[in-house]
Amino acid sequence: MEKIVSIKNASGLHARPAGMFVKKASEFKATVEVIAKGKTVNAKSIMGIMSLGLGKGDELTISANGEDEEAAINTLVELIDSGFGE
């Protein structure tokens, strides 16, 4: 299962939002990956997420596979759509 979403907050997926994203992704049993700019990274890896260098307006695909994949994707899409509270 996967969903495409765009970064909404002005500063992009820098350290604080990336940390929030990884923390949320880690709450799920499912394997969660982020696909962007031709790379696929583990959504539970802060270094992986940071290495994508995602900014405002960049598109990414959140992909999840496992028993709670739907909840994982919906929660992470919601987090991105909220602009990480910025």
DAKACOR-V110206 format. One record per residue. N is the residue number from 1. RES is the residue in one letter. PHI is phi in degrees with one decimal (999 if undefined). PSI is psi as a letter, one per 30 degrees, with the letter a starting at -180 (NA if undefined). Layout:
BEGIN
n={N N}
res={RES RES}
phi={PHI PHI}
psi={PSI PSI}
END
This chain:
BEGIN
n={1 2 3 4 5 6 7 8 9 10 11 12 13 14 15 16 17 18 19 20 21 22 23 24 25 26 27 28 29 30 31 32 33 34 35 36 37 38 39 40 41 42 43 44 45 46 47 48 49 50 51 52 53 54 55 56 57 58 59 60 61 62 63 64 65 66 67 68 69 70 71 72 73 74 75 76 77 78 79 80 81 82 83 84 85 86}
res={M E K I V S I K N A S G L H A R P A G M F V K K A S E F K A T V E V I A K G K T V N A K S I M G I M S L G L G K G D E L T I S A N G E D E E A A I N T L V E L I D S G F G E}
phi={999 -150.6 -142.9 -100.7 -144.3 -111.5 -70.2 -105.9 -74.3 -56.3 -90.7 73.9 -94.4 -82.2 -50.9 -65.4 -64.5 -62.3 -62.5 -63.3 -62.5 -63.9 -61.1 -63.4 -59.1 -71.1 -76.1 -106.5 -75.6 -59.6 -76.4 -121.7 -127.9 -116.7 -115.3 -159.5 52.2 76.8 -120.4 -119.5 -129.1 -71.2 -68.6 -95.7 -112.5 -60.5 -66.1 -62.4 -63.2 -63.8 -65.8 -74.7 56.9 -80.2 -116.1 -54.8 89.8 -68.7 -96.4 -140.3 -109.9 -100.6 -119.7 -136.8 -143.2 149.2 -63.2 -113.3 -58.5 -65.5 -63.7 -61.9 -64.3 -61.0 -65.1 -70.6 -64.0 -59.5 -60.8 -67.2 -63.3 -77.2 71.2 56.9 69.9 -87.6}
psi={k l k k l k k e k e g a i a e e e e e e e e e e e f f k e l k k l k k k h g l k l k f g j e e e e e f f h k l k f k k l k k k k j a e h e e e e e e e e e e e e f f g g g NA}
END
